[in-house]
Amino acid sequence: MPRAQPVRLGQSSDTADTSAEAPRRLALVTIMQYTEGLPDRQVADAVRSRIDWKYALNLELTDPGFDHTVLSEFRTRLLTGSAEHLLLDPPAARLSRAQTPQGSGPSAY
């Protein structure tokens, strides 16, 4: 079995950023999968058939999506390259900033 290549979220692959299999999109799909608690097969179906997922991923309505095994391969590549922090740190930092009070004045709520 060939060894998995590490993923680089900031670089385009041969499929460029227009494909559902682009690393940036797979990162977003992984986060969406977690929030909805879906197994890989249902996620692949959602990418193929759900308008809300296509919109969130900025895909054409006719985009064919990907096979469910792509998600497992993507996660393996993340772990092989010790790049899981690239997937999890940016959203965590945004959430942390959103929950940090801006200033010491009274709350607007």
C-alpha positions, 0 to 999 in steps of 0.5 A: 500500500502506498504511503499517504502524502501529508496534506497542505491546506494552503496549497492547491493540488492537481484538482485545484480549488474548484473540486470538492476534493480540494484540501481546503474544502475537505477541511471544511467538510470534516468540520461540517461532518463533526457538527452534524455527527454524520458518518463518511458515506452520509457526508459524501451523499450530503456533498452530492445532494444537499444545496446547503452543503454545496453553498457552504463549500462554494460548489456548483450545483452539478458538482459530482462530489466525491467517494466517501473513502476520500474523507478517510484518506484526507484524515490519514494525510492530516495525521501523517503530516502532523497537520491536524492543527491546521484544521482545528486551530483556525476555527478554535482561534476564531471562536476564542476571539468571538467569546472574548469581551471587546473592552471593559465597558458595559455589555451591549446585551 
